Every structure is written in structure tokens, then in C-alpha cells.
């Protein structure tokens, strides 16, 4: 990986990459997706790929997710329709 999401502005992330992370976190009920748990790999033509890491908060025994558990929840890409 070339970077962490916390070191970049979320506006630089492609919509489909953000949606992939969101779907993964919702399916696994990840309760610890902060922007330090997403790596960024630079791709040709100025694009990037998001790589989720640290899945220790997945499938909790008590299924409760707070708004702050998912860093991507307030990112502008989440306002876009899924592809």
C-alpha cells in the first residue's frame, strides 16, 4: 500500500471503492472501521484502490453499531448511487 486513508482526503477516493468498503463492513457488522484501517494503493492514471485492514471488530457478540464506527458513513461518496 502507498498510504492510509487518514493521510488523504476522502474526496480523492472513487465512489465504487468506498461502496465496496461500506458493503463489507455492513455485511460483517464491523464496529471499528476508522480511516486508519483503510490502506490506499495508487493505481495508474491517478486512480486508487482502497484496502480494508484490521477486522477485529467484525461479527460482534452484541450487534450494535454507532455512527462513529464507520468512517465512510459521512463521506460524500455515500450520497452517490451504488454501481
MODELLER restraints for C-alpha pairs under 7 A, 6 or more apart:
rsr = mdl.restraints
at = mdl.atoms
rsr.add(forms.Gaussian(group=physical.xy_distance, feature=features.Distance(at['CA:1:A'], at['CA:39:A']), mean=6.02, stdev=0.5))
rsr.add(forms.Gaussian(group=physical.xy_distance, feature=features.Distance(at['CA:1:A'], at['CA:40:A']), mean=5.71, stdev=0.5))
rsr.add(forms.Gaussian(group=physical.xy_distance, feature=features.Distance(at['CA:1:A'], at['CA:41:A']), mean=4.66, stdev=0.5))
rsr.add(forms.Gaussian(group=physical.xy_distance, feature=features.Distance(at['CA:2:A'], at['CA:40:A']), mean=5.82, stdev=0.5))
rsr.add(forms.Gaussian(group=physical.xy_distance, feature=features.Distance(at['CA:2:A'], at['CA:41:A']), mean=5.07, stdev=0.5))
rsr.add(forms.Gaussian(group=physical.xy_distance, feature=features.Distance(at['CA:2:A'], at['CA:42:A']), mean=6.30, stdev=0.5))
rsr.add(forms.Gaussian(group=physical.xy_distance, feature=features.Distance(at['CA:3:A'], at['CA:39:A']), mean=5.82, stdev=0.5))
rsr.add(forms.Gaussian(group=physical.xy_distance, feature=features.Distance(at['CA:3:A'], at['CA:40:A']), mean=5.01, stdev=0.5))
rsr.add(forms.Gaussian(group=physical.xy_distance, feature=features.Distance(at['CA:3:A'], at['CA:41:A']), mean=6.74, stdev=0.5))
rsr.add(forms.Gaussian(group=physical.xy_distance, feature=features.Distance(at['CA:4:A'], at['CA:36:A']), mean=5.97, stdev=0.5))
rsr.add(forms.Gaussian(group=physical.xy_distance, feature=features.Distance(at['CA:4:A'], at['CA:38:A']), mean=5.89, stdev=0.5))
rsr.add(forms.Gaussian(group=physical.xy_distance, feature=features.Distance(at['CA:4:A'], at['CA:39:A']), mean=4.40, stdev=0.5))
rsr.add(forms.Gaussian(group=physical.xy_distance, feature=features.Distance(at['CA:4:A'], at['CA:40:A']), mean=5.49, stdev=0.5))
rsr.add(forms.Gaussian(group=physical.xy_distance, feature=features.Distance(at['CA:5:A'], at['CA:35:A']), mean=5.17, stdev=0.5))
rsr.add(forms.Gaussian(group=physical.xy_distance, feature=features.Distance(at['CA:5:A'], at['CA:36:A']), mean=6.19, stdev=0.5))
rsr.add(forms.Gaussian(group=physical.xy_distance, feature=features.Distance(at['CA:5:A'], at['CA:38:A']), mean=5.49, stdev=0.5))
rsr.add(forms.Gaussian(group=physical.xy_distance, feature=features.Distance(at['CA:5:A'], at['CA:39:A']), mean=5.85, stdev=0.5))
rsr.add(forms.Gaussian(group=physical.xy_distance, feature=features.Distance(at['CA:5:A'], at['CA:40:A']), mean=6.11, stdev=0.5))
rsr.add(forms.Gaussian(group=physical.xy_distance, feature=features.Distance(at['CA:6:A'], at['CA:35:A']), mean=4.83, stdev=0.5))
rsr.add(forms.Gaussian(group=physical.xy_distance, feature=features.Distance(at['CA:6:A'], at['CA:36:A']), mean=5.43, stdev=0.5))
rsr.add(forms.Gaussian(group=physical.xy_distance, feature=features.Distance(at['CA:10:A'], at['CA:75:A']), mean=6.64, stdev=0.5))
rsr.add(forms.Gaussian(group=physical.xy_distance, feature=features.Distance(at['CA:13:A'], at['CA:48:A']), mean=6.86, stdev=0.5))
rsr.add(forms.Gaussian(group=physical.xy_distance, feature=features.Distance(at['CA:15:A'], at['CA:77:A']), mean=5.03, stdev=0.5))
rsr.add(forms.Gaussian(group=physical.xy_distance, feature=features.Distance(at['CA:16:A'], at['CA:83:A']), mean=6.62, stdev=0.5))
rsr.add(forms.Gaussian(group=physical.xy_distance, feature=features.Distance(at['CA:17:A'], at['CA:49:A']), mean=6.45, stdev=0.5))
rsr.add(forms.Gaussian(group=physical.xy_distance, feature=features.Distance(at['CA:17:A'], at['CA:50:A']), mean=5.95, stdev=0.5))
rsr.add(forms.Gaussian(group=physical.xy_distance, feature=features.Distance(at['CA:18:A'], at['CA:77:A']), mean=6.68, stdev=0.5))
rsr.add(forms.Gaussian(group=physical.xy_distance, feature=features.Distance(at['CA:19:A'], at['CA:82:A']), mean=6.75, stdev=0.5))
rsr.add(forms.Gaussian(group=physical.xy_distance, feature=features.Distance(at['CA:21:A'], at['CA:52:A']), mean=6.84, stdev=0.5))
rsr.add(forms.Gaussian(group=physical.xy_distance, feature=features.Distance(at['CA:22:A'], at['CA:72:A']), mean=6.96, stdev=0.5))
rsr.add(forms.Gaussian(group=physical.xy_distance, feature=features.Distance(at['CA:28:A'], at['CA:58:A']), mean=5.42, stdev=0.5))
rsr.add(forms.Gaussian(group=physical.xy_distance, feature=features.Distance(at['CA:28:A'], at['CA:59:A']), mean=5.62, stdev=0.5))
rsr.add(forms.Gaussian(group=physical.xy_distance, feature=features.Distance(at['CA:29:A'], at['CA:58:A']), mean=5.50, stdev=0.5))
rsr.add(forms.Gaussian(group=physical.xy_distance, feature=features.Distance(at['CA:29:A'], at['CA:59:A']), mean=5.53, stdev=0.5))
rsr.add(forms.Gaussian(group=physical.xy_distance, feature=features.Distance(at['CA:30:A'], at['CA:55:A']), mean=6.95, stdev=0.5))
rsr.add(forms.Gaussian(group=physical.xy_distance, feature=features.Distance(at['CA:30:A'], at['CA:57:A']), mean=5.15, stdev=0.5))
rsr.add(forms.Gaussian(group=physical.xy_distance, feature=features.Distance(at['CA:30:A'], at['CA:58:A']), mean=4.09, stdev=0.5))
rsr.add(forms.Gaussian(group=physical.xy_distance, feature=features.Distance(at['CA:30:A'], at['CA:59:A']), mean=6.55, stdev=0.5))
rsr.add(forms.Gaussian(group=physical.xy_distance, feature=features.Distance(at['CA:31:A'], at['CA:57:A']), mean=5.02, stdev=0.5))
rsr.add(forms.Gaussian(group=physical.xy_distance, feature=features.Distance(at['CA:31:A'], at['CA:58:A']), mean=6.32, stdev=0.5))
rsr.add(forms.Gaussian(group=physical.xy_distance, feature=features.Distance(at['CA:31:A'], at['CA:65:A']), mean=5.81, stdev=0.5))
rsr.add(forms.Gaussian(group=physical.xy_distance, feature=features.Distance(at['CA:31:A'], at['CA:69:A']), mean=5.14, stdev=0.5))
rsr.add(forms.Gaussian(group=physical.xy_distance, feature=features.Distance(at['CA:32:A'], at['CA:57:A']), mean=5.31, stdev=0.5))
rsr.add(forms.Gaussian(group=physical.xy_distance, feature=features.Distance(at['CA:32:A'], at['CA:69:A']), mean=5.25, stdev=0.5))
rsr.add(forms.Gaussian(group=physical.xy_distance, feature=features.Distance(at['CA:32:A'], at['CA:70:A']), mean=6.81, stdev=0.5))
rsr.add(forms.Gaussian(group=physical.xy_distance, feature=features.Distance(at['CA:33:A'], at['CA:69:A']), mean=5.79, stdev=0.5))
rsr.add(forms.Gaussian(group=physical.xy_distance, feature=features.Distance(at['CA:33:A'], at['CA:70:A']), mean=4.96, stdev=0.5))
rsr.add(forms.Gaussian(group=physical.xy_distance, feature=features.Distance(at['CA:33:A'], at['CA:71:A']), mean=6.06, stdev=0.5))
rsr.add(forms.Gaussian(group=physical.xy_distance, feature=features.Distance(at['CA:34:A'], at['CA:69:A']), mean=6.86, stdev=0.5))
rsr.add(forms.Gaussian(group=physical.xy_distance, feature=features.Distance(at['CA:34:A'], at['CA:70:A']), mean=6.21, stdev=0.5))
rsr.add(forms.Gaussian(group=physical.xy_distance, feature=features.Distance(at['CA:34:A'], at['CA:71:A']), mean=5.02, stdev=0.5))
rsr.add(forms.Gaussian(group=physical.xy_distance, feature=features.Distance(at['CA:35:A'], at['CA:71:A']), mean=6.03, stdev=0.5))
rsr.add(forms.Gaussian(group=physical.xy_distance, feature=features.Distance(at['CA:37:A'], at['CA:52:A']), mean=6.03, stdev=0.5))
rsr.add(forms.Gaussian(group=physical.xy_distance, feature=features.Distance(at['CA:37:A'], at['CA:53:A']), mean=5.15, stdev=0.5))
rsr.add(forms.Gaussian(group=physical.xy_distance, feature=features.Distance(at['CA:37:A'], at['CA:54:A']), mean=5.97, stdev=0.5))
rsr.add(forms.Gaussian(group=physical.xy_distance, feature=features.Distance(at['CA:38:A'], at['CA:50:A']), mean=6.34, stdev=0.5))
rsr.add(forms.Gaussian(group=physical.xy_distance, feature=features.Distance(at['CA:38:A'], at['CA:51:A']), mean=5.47, stdev=0.5))
rsr.add(forms.Gaussian(group=physical.xy_distance, feature=features.Distance(at['CA:38:A'], at['CA:52:A']), mean=4.56, stdev=0.5))
rsr.add(forms.Gaussian(group=physical.xy_distance, feature=features.Distance(at['CA:38:A'], at['CA:53:A']), mean=5.89, stdev=0.5))
rsr.add(forms.Gaussian(group=physical.xy_distance, feature=features.Distance(at['CA:39:A'], at['CA:50:A']), mean=5.77, stdev=0.5))
rsr.add(forms.Gaussian(group=physical.xy_distance, feature=features.Distance(at['CA:39:A'], at['CA:51:A']), mean=4.87, stdev=0.5))
rsr.add(forms.Gaussian(group=physical.xy_distance, feature=features.Distance(at['CA:39:A'], at['CA:52:A']), mean=6.29, stdev=0.5))
rsr.add(forms.Gaussian(group=physical.xy_distance, feature=features.Distance(at['CA:40:A'], at['CA:48:A']), mean=6.49, stdev=0.5))
rsr.add(forms.Gaussian(group=physical.xy_distance, feature=features.Distance(at['CA:40:A'], at['CA:49:A']), mean=5.73, stdev=0.5))
rsr.add(forms.Gaussian(group=physical.xy_distance, feature=features.Distance(at['CA:40:A'], at['CA:50:A']), mean=4.82, stdev=0.5))
rsr.add(forms.Gaussian(group=physical.xy_distance, feature=features.Distance(at['CA:40:A'], at['CA:51:A']), mean=6.14, stdev=0.5))
rsr.add(forms.Gaussian(group=physical.xy_distance, feature=features.Distance(at['CA:41:A'], at['CA:48:A']), mean=5.48, stdev=0.5))
rsr.add(forms.Gaussian(group=physical.xy_distance, feature=features.Distance(at['CA:41:A'], at['CA:49:A']), mean=5.11, stdev=0.5))
rsr.add(forms.Gaussian(group=physical.xy_distance, feature=features.Distance(at['CA:41:A'], at['CA:50:A']), mean=6.47, stdev=0.5))
rsr.add(forms.Gaussian(group=physical.xy_distance, feature=features.Distance(at['CA:42:A'], at['CA:48:A']), mean=4.46, stdev=0.5))
rsr.add(forms.Gaussian(group=physical.xy_distance, feature=features.Distance(at['CA:42:A'], at['CA:49:A']), mean=6.53, stdev=0.5))
rsr.add(forms.Gaussian(group=physical.xy_distance, feature=features.Distance(at['CA:43:A'], at['CA:49:A']), mean=6.98, stdev=0.5))
